[in-house]
Amino acid sequence: MALNARLDHRKPLVFDTHELGRRPGALQRLTREIDAPKDLGIAGVIGVPEGAPVELELRLESVMEGVLVTGTARAQAEGECVRCLEPLQLDVEAEFQEMFSYPDADDRGRPKAEPADDAEEDEDRLFIEDGLFDLEPVLRDAVVLALPMQPVCQEDCPGLCSECGARLADDPDHHHDAVDIRWAALQGLAGSLGDGEKDEMSGAEAGVDEKQEK
């Protein structure tokens, strides 16, 4: 990615690397609990609510070309079961590793003689600015990859009844009596007749019977 606007060290996902001192091999371990940023997850499916606690464990390692960041994020996501549509909660653990490059060094850690001409290459890289780096884009990618695309409240969730929408887990014996399609039309016709029509048909049938008896 291109160099960011000046980073704000007060933001919870901005980290300071000055302690490493650009000494290859230097290590720093950090733990931090932050409030989840907005839209952390898969939109409309499942995600970590904005402001929910996110626990971070980080390992910062200084290398020639920058700082290699390895970490784990733990949080609780919320969503909706894709089978029965009930709300659900899911513990998520996302692991990640990312290189944050010094803007004045090439891929082998040597100072650049002049700015790079390959803009596309820079778009794929993350940079350290004034000793700071922003972990938010890395965290977002890691959480999305760790979340299920089709979350379920339980692995064997039976879902909803296709006829009436009842939640089958609440009523395992739920069923509907099957109607023979050959009789369905006659049942519908019988239901559409009013009492008067039925009486008229009955009277007509009685008159026919009397004539036949004579």
MOWO-V256352 format. One line per field, one symbol per residue. phi: phi as a letter, one per 30 degrees, with the letter a starting at -180 (. if undefined). A space follows every 10 residues. Layout:
phi->???
//
This chain:
phi->.deddedcdd ddcccccedd ihcejdbbcb bacbdeddhc lceibaadee jddbccbbbc bdbeclbccc abcbaccbab ddcciddbbb dbbccabbcc dddcbddcid eddaeddddd dddcccbcbh icbcdeddde dddeddcddb dbdaecedic ddcbiddddd becdabddcd ddcddddddd dddddddddd dddddddddd dddd
//
